[in-house]
Amino acid sequence: MKLRRTVLPLLALTLGNLLPAKAECDCKHFPWPPECDSKCSATVLNNASPAALSGVLRLDRNSTETVLRKRSKQNISSVDQLRPDLSEAEIADINQRIKSLNRGQADELLRIYVNISQPARQGAEVGREMEVEGTASIPEGNRLWVLVHVVDGFEDFWWPEGEGKIDPATHHWRVHVIFGQAQDIGKNFEIAVITVRESEHLELRDWLSKGMTSGVFRPMEMPPTTTAPRFRTVKKVK
């Protein structure tokens, strides 16, 4: 009996190791398998531009504004996360519209996206600096930049931290960010990941170059963006 109790768990562990790992959902290959419906539906809502949400997916104004508001704070993990802001009928309508997409519509909705993976959640505690990173696929000729500001007192002004170079194979990007100075410990900071045209990119690069030369980094207004900015709020604790 003791031998049997020992062998069975070991056999189960061995078989588990031999089984192929569960494949991750690749939402860019449409149609998705049933087990990927929830993840890929959320990916559509996170990635689609405001114009695509209303034009391609044909969401009504309330549903579109709710999606934009939710994802500006944190990536949407499932359509159900839109409760209680949307009614059951509105949730069902969104699910049905996503299921009714054809390949061309799905490709259009997923062609452009910007995601933040670090910091992984709203309200994360950070130190003086960190690597902000994520994945993105943006239109040709666009550039990705990361900006930061203190939430209180600088609502309309930002400090550009740097351009995020997107790896063409993995779509990964990374930017080193500094959160203020020692006197800012305890304050909330907001990170903005934006995409801009070449003209705005050159202005941001010029701002950064002049600041590094003079040692003076004055905050600036957020430049015009080509996609909806992605935000993440963190708290500086050290």
C-alpha positions, 0 to 999 in steps of 0.5 A, spaced: 500 500 500 505 504 501 509 503 495 502 504 491 501 511 494 508 513 492 508 510 485 502 513 483 504 520 484 510 519 481 507 516 475 502 522 475 508 527 475 512 524 470 506 524 465 504 531 466 512 533 464 511 529 458 505 532 456 505 538 451 505 545 454 498 548 453 499 553 447 498 560 448 493 564 444 495 568 438 489 572 437 492 575 430 491 568 427 483 569 426 478 565 427 481 563 434 480 556 437 474 556 442 479 556 448 482 563 446 475 567 445 475 570 452 483 572 452 482 574 444 475 578 445 479 582 451 485 583 446 480 586 441 477 591 446 484 593 449 488 594 442 482 597 437 483 604 436 477 609 438 475 609 431 475 602 430 471 600 436 465 605 434 466 604 426 469 596 425 466 593 431 460 598 431 459 599 439 454 605 441 457 611 444 456 608 452 460 602 450 465 605 447 467 610 452 466 605 457 471 601 454 476 607 453 475 609 460 477 602 463 483 600 459 486 607 460 487 605 467 488 597 466 488 592 461 481 589 460 482 582 462 475 579 459 468 582 457 465 581 463 470 586 467 465 591 464 460 590 469 457 594 472 458 599 468 454 596 462 448 592 462 447 585 461 444 587 454 450 591 452 455 586 455 451 580 450 451 585 445 459 586 445 460 579 445 456 578 439 459 583 435 466 580 436 463 573 435 461 576 428 467 579 426 470 576 419 477 575 418 478 582 415 475 586 421 479 582 426 485 584 422 484 591 422 482 591 430 488 588 432 493 591 427 495 597 432 496 595 439 500 598 445 500 594 452 504 595 458 507 589 462 511 593 467 509 595 472 504 590 471 498 593 475 495 600 477 498 602 484 504 598 484 509 601 489 516 603 485 523 606 487 527 611 484 527 608 477 525 602 473 524 599 466 517 600 464 516 595 458 511 592 454 509 590 447 506 594 441 504 594 434 504 601 431 503 604 424 509 605 420 512 612 421 509 612 428 514 612 434 513 610 441 514 614 447 514 614 455 512 620 459 511 621 466 508 626 471 506 627 478 499 626 479 497 632 483 499 639 481 502 637 474 495 634 471 497 637 464 504 637 464 509 631 463 516 629 462 518 625 456 523 619 459 525 616 452 523 612 446 521 605 446 524 602 440 520 596 438 523 589 437 520 587 430 520 580 432 517 580 439 514 587 439 517 588 445 519 595 448 523 598 454 524 605 457 528 607 463 524 611 467 526 616 473 520 618 478 522 625 480 527 626 486 527 624 494 522 629 496 517 626 491 517 619 496 510 618 497 507 621 491 503 618 486 506 618 479 502 617 472 506 613 466 503 615 459 505 610 453 504 614 447 505 613 439 506 620 435 508 622 428 515 623 426 514 631 427 512 630 434 518 624 435 523 629 433 520 635 438 520 630 443 527 628 442 530 635 441 526 636 448 530 631 451 537 633 448 536 640 450 535 638 457 541 633 457 545 639 455 543 644 460 541 640 465 534 643 465 528 639 464 522 643 464 515 639 463 511 640 457 504 638 454 503 631 451 504 632 444 498 630 439 498 622 439 496 617 433 493 612 438 489 612 445 495 613 450 496 607 455 496 609 462 499 606 469 499 609 476 504 608 481 506 610 488 513 612 489 515 609 496 523 610 496 
